[in-house]
Amino acid sequence: MDRTKALASSWEANAGNWTRAVRERLIPSRDAGTDDAILAAISTHSPRRLLDVGCGEGWLCRQSVQTLGCEATGIDGSSQLIADAQCADPNGRYEVITYQELMDGGVSFEAPFDVIVFNYALFDEDAPSLLAAIRPHLSAMGVVIIQTLHPWSLEQGQDYRDGWRNEDFSAFENQNWTAMPWYFRTLSSWHQVVRTAGLALLKLEEPMASFNGQPLSLLLTCECHEGDPD
Ligand SMILES: C[S@@+](CC[C@H](N)C(=O)[O-])C[C@H]1O[C@@H](n2cnc3c(N)ncnc32)[C@H](O)[C@@H]1O
């Protein structure tokens, strides 16, 4: 199986574990600041309509509706995660849509979105094509917000170079996870992804852990680029 397919199918296999990990607060970086950071980044833009791409079990849609009063739509390729999202939020809007379907261009929404967010949901090598594919779904002043692993959170000795890596989820006590291939990018590579997708970087943030001063994540806010990105 190629890595892109293995990446997507790992989330079918990991859906139950993931829902439990998010809802039982088993991911320390989320309490250390990444959840607050993505909510703050979204709230800066006071969205009326939010699209959460790769929404998982839907926590960010639920929180955004509750705290910001916006409308939220969550989409994800994992039917189990979308079922979990819908179950926790029966009046919410969630749909099974894969990234490939978005890139194929056959997906439509009833209106454009003021914020389109990817919270730890952009792991494939061809991120520029996916970002370019969601651009037409942005409102005139709309922004794309990406939170991802900070490029400097490498284990010592690992190459600071773009390339496929493997997440085995060994940090979790439960060993019943399926490994996920993911594409590591350097900081300059992320910058290039944004430009290649025809977006322009509005803001780059590095949420910090207060207990050790290490970056928790990389947070990019991008707007539509007028004209040639180069
Ligand atoms: C690490 S989880 C993050 C979930 C959620 N954004 C959150 O903050 O908890 C990554 C999500 O990306 C989704 N995903 C990964 N590859 C995908 C693809 N090719 N098509 C659709 N969804 C995908 C997975 O199903 C999973 O829900």
The ligand as an SDF file (V2000), in Angstrom:
LIG
                    3D

 27 29  0  0  0  0  0  0  0  0999 V2000
   -4.4100   13.5260   14.2960 C   0  0  0  0  0  0  0  0  0  0  0  0
   -6.0750   13.4020   13.7520 S   0  0  0  0  0  0  0  0  0  0  0  0
   -6.6480   15.0360   14.1430 C   0  0  0  0  0  0  0  0  0  0  0  0
   -8.1360   15.0940   14.2900 C   0  0  0  0  0  0  0  0  0  0  0  0
   -8.6770   16.4530   14.7250 C   0  0  0  0  0  0  0  0  0  0  0  0
   -8.3560   17.4930   13.7870 N   0  0  0  0  0  0  0  0  0  0  0  0
   -8.2400   16.8100   16.1180 C   0  0  0  0  0  0  0  0  0  0  0  0
   -7.7480   17.9290   16.3200 O   0  0  0  0  0  0  0  0  0  0  0  0
   -8.4190   15.9920   17.0280 O   0  0  0  0  0  0  0  0  0  0  0  0
   -5.9180   13.4540   11.9540 C   0  0  0  0  0  0  0  0  0  0  0  0
   -7.2460   13.4030   11.2280 C   0  0  0  0  0  0  0  0  0  0  0  0
   -7.0220   13.5790    9.8290 O   0  0  0  0  0  0  0  0  0  0  0  0
   -7.9050   12.7180    9.1330 C   0  0  0  0  0  0  0  0  0  0  0  0
   -7.3320   12.3610    7.8260 N   0  0  0  0  0  0  0  0  0  0  0  0
   -6.0740   11.9560    7.5750 C   0  0  0  0  0  0  0  0  0  0  0  0
   -5.9120   11.6830    6.2630 N   0  0  0  0  0  0  0  0  0  0  0  0
   -7.1150   11.9160    5.6780 C   0  0  0  0  0  0  0  0  0  0  0  0
   -7.5900   11.8250    4.3390 C   0  0  0  0  0  0  0  0  0  0  0  0
   -6.7920   11.4410    3.3310 N   0  0  0  0  0  0  0  0  0  0  0  0
   -8.8800   12.1610    4.0820 N   0  0  0  0  0  0  0  0  0  0  0  0
   -9.6820   12.5910    5.0900 C   0  0  0  0  0  0  0  0  0  0  0  0
   -9.3000   12.6750    6.3920 N   0  0  0  0  0  0  0  0  0  0  0  0
   -8.0250   12.3510    6.6840 C   0  0  0  0  0  0  0  0  0  0  0  0
   -7.9860   11.4830   10.0150 C   0  0  0  0  0  0  0  0  0  0  0  0
   -9.1130   10.6840    9.7340 O   0  0  0  0  0  0  0  0  0  0  0  0
   -7.9660   12.0810   11.3960 C   0  0  0  0  0  0  0  0  0  0  0  0
   -9.2580   12.3160   11.8790 O   0  0  0  0  0  0  0  0  0  0  0  0
  1  2  1  0
  2  3  1  0
  2 10  1  0
  3  4  1  0
  4  5  1  0
  5  6  1  0
  5  7  1  0
  7  8  2  0
  7  9  1  0
 10 11  1  0
 11 12  1  0
 11 26  1  0
 12 13  1  0
 13 14  1  0
 13 24  1  0
 14 15  1  0
 14 23  1  0
 15 16  2  0
 16 17  1  0
 17 18  1  0
 17 23  2  0
 18 19  1  0
 18 20  2  0
 20 21  1  0
 21 22  2  0
 22 23  1  0
 24 25  1  0
 24 26  1  0
 26 27  1  0
M  CHG  2   2   1   9  -1
M  END
$$$$
